Each structure stands twice: as structure tokens, then as C-alpha cells.
């Protein structure tokens, strides 16, 4: 499915990407309480353990997502966002599939993510996508703490 989309490594600081990141941070900060908002800012996305990708429709960046290396064969999916004008066209699914490919090629065996729980309806579509892709709900991981606004999910790449 990713063949019909142009998804490639990108610089999160590039002018083409900045509006996506600003929209993502606005969305997460307006829908989650501060203790449940775990979106990475630009500095976080430029860290050495992050691989950042963007989806393009022609020359326009319409989506983004990142992988954070957690070590021990685990990676975390971060900052998945598709511009509102591009939603419903398969960009999020294609982006996630590309992240799966990159993670598997890097030797990861498990992908983990944190997203908004069912208490936050703006995250319903994201959770539904992750469920369709085969993600299973799991306990908090890493430095995350359980919170009613957070849902934690896991995908085993070996399956």
C-alpha cells in the first residue's frame, strides 16, 4: 500500500514540515491534560534516537510520524499526524506501514505507542487505525504512568 504514497525521511525543522508539527502539538495540547500530553516538540524530534518520516502529496507534506529507539528490540511510534485536508485518503495507514517496515528493517521486534484513550473522542480514529493494524492494548511502558486519558498499545513485528 505504501507504494502509492511518497513517504520518506524528513527533517522535522524544515519549513514544509513545521505546519504539521504545529497542528499536531495544538491538537494534543488542546485535547489532553498536561500530564497526559506526551507529544514531542521539535527538539524532541531532532534527538539522536528518533527517525522522522513525512508523507507527501506531490510536493506538499501532508503527514508525519516518527520512531524512537527504546533499545532491546523495541521502538516507540511518535508524532503520527495527518493534515485535516488529507485525512480519509489512507495516508495514516500508509505512514504506519512504512514505520513498521523501517522498524523491522532496523531489527526491532516490538512497536509501542501511547495515544489518547476512549475518554478523548478526538483520538477515536487513531485508536481504530491502530486496532485495525493489529495493535493490542498493553500496560504503560518506559517512563509513562497510567492515566485515564492515555491508552498504551503494542504491536509485535514478528507476527
C-alpha positions in Angstrom: 0.0 0.0 0.0 2.9 2.4 0.7 3.9 2.3 -3.0 1.2 4.8 -4.0 2.3 7.3 -1.4 5.6 9.2 -1.1 6.8 8.6 2.4 10.4 9.3 3.1 12.8 10.5 5.9 12.4 14.2 6.5 13.8 17.0 8.7 11.2 18.0 11.3 12.7 21.5 11.2 12.0 22.0 7.5 9.5 24.7 6.6 7.4 22.1 4.8 7.0 20.1 8.0 6.6 22.8 10.6 2.9 23.3 10.0 2.2 19.6 10.5 4.1 19.7 13.8 2.4 22.8 15.0 -1.0 21.3 14.2 -0.1 18.1 16.0 1.1 19.9 19.1 -2.0 22.1 19.1 -4.3 19.1 18.7 -2.6 17.2 21.5 -2.3 20.1 23.9 -6.0 21.1 23.4 -7.4 17.6 23.8 -5.2 16.3 26.6 -4.4 17.5 30.1 -0.7 18.4 30.5 0.1 15.2 32.4 -1.4 13.1 29.6 0.1 15.0 26.7 3.3 13.3 25.5 3.8 14.8 22.1 7.4 15.6 21.2 8.3 19.1 20.3 10.8 20.0 17.6 13.8 19.5 19.9 12.4 16.1 20.9 12.0 15.0 17.3 15.6 16.1 16.5 17.1 13.7 19.1 19.6 11.1 18.0 17.3 8.2 18.9 14.5 9.5 16.6 13.8 8.6 12.9 11.3 11.1 11.4 9.3 10.5 8.3 6.9 12.6 6.2 4.1 11.7 3.7 3.8 13.8 0.7 1.0 14.5 -1.7 3.0 15.8 -4.7 5.3 18.4 -3.1 3.2 19.1 -0.1 3.9 17.4 3.2 0.5 16.1 4.5 1.5 13.7 7.3 4.3 12.7 9.6 5.4 10.1 12.1 8.5 9.1 13.9 10.2 6.1 15.6 12.0 6.4 18.9 14.5 3.6 19.6 13.9 2.3 23.1 16.6 -0.4 22.9 16.3 -4.1 23.4 14.4 -4.6 20.1 11.7 -2.0 21.0 10.7 1.2 19.2 8.0 3.7 20.0 5.8 5.2 17.4 5.6 9.0 18.0 4.1 12.1 16.4 1.8 10.5 13.9 -0.3 13.3 12.3 -2.1 13.8 9.0 -3.2 17.2 8.0 -7.0 17.6 8.2 -7.3 18.3 4.5 -5.6 14.9 3.7 -7.5 12.7 6.1 -9.6 9.8 4.9 -7.2 9.1 1.9 -5.1 6.4 3.5 -2.0 8.5 4.4 -2.1 7.5 8.1 -2.3 3.8 7.3 0.5 4.1 4.7 2.6 6.1 7.1 2.2 3.5 9.9 3.0 0.6 7.4 6.2 2.5 6.4 7.1 2.9 10.1 6.6 -0.8 10.6 8.9 -1.6 7.6 11.6 0.8 8.9 11.4 -0.7 12.4 11.5 -4.3 11.2 14.5 -3.5 8.9 16.2 -1.9 11.9 15.9 -5.1 13.9 13.0 -4.1 16.2 10.7 -6.8 17.3 8.1 -4.7 19.1 6.5 -1.4 18.4 4.8 0.5 21.3 2.8 3.7 21.3 0.8 6.0 23.6 -2.3 7.7 22.4 -5.5 9.3 23.7 -7.9 6.9 25.5 -11.6 6.5 24.8 -12.1 9.4 27.2 -10.8 11.6 24.4 -13.0 11.3 21.3 -10.6 13.2 19.0 -8.3 10.1 19.3 -11.0 7.6 18.3 -9.9 7.4 14.7 -6.2 6.9 15.7 -7.1 4.1 18.1 -9.3 2.5 15.5 -6.5 2.6 12.9 -4.0 1.0 15.4 -6.5 -1.7 16.3 -7.1 -2.5 12.5 -3.3 -2.7 12.1 -3.1 -5.3 14.9 -2.0 -3.3 17.9 -3.1 -4.7 21.2 -3.7 -2.6 24.4 -0.9 -3.0 27.0 0.4 -1.6 30.2 2.3 1.7 30.3 5.9 1.3 29.2 9.1 3.2 29.8 8.6 6.4 31.8 4.9 6.6 31.1 2.4 6.3 34.0 -1.1 5.1 33.8 -3.6 7.9 33.2 -7.3 7.8 32.3 -6.6 9.9 29.2 -3.8 7.6 27.9 -4.1 4.3 26.0 -0.9 2.2 25.5 -0.6 -0.2 22.6 1.8 -2.8 21.4 2.5 -4.5 18.0 4.7 -7.5 17.6 6.5 -7.2 14.4 7.3 -10.9 14.3 3.6 -11.8 14.0 
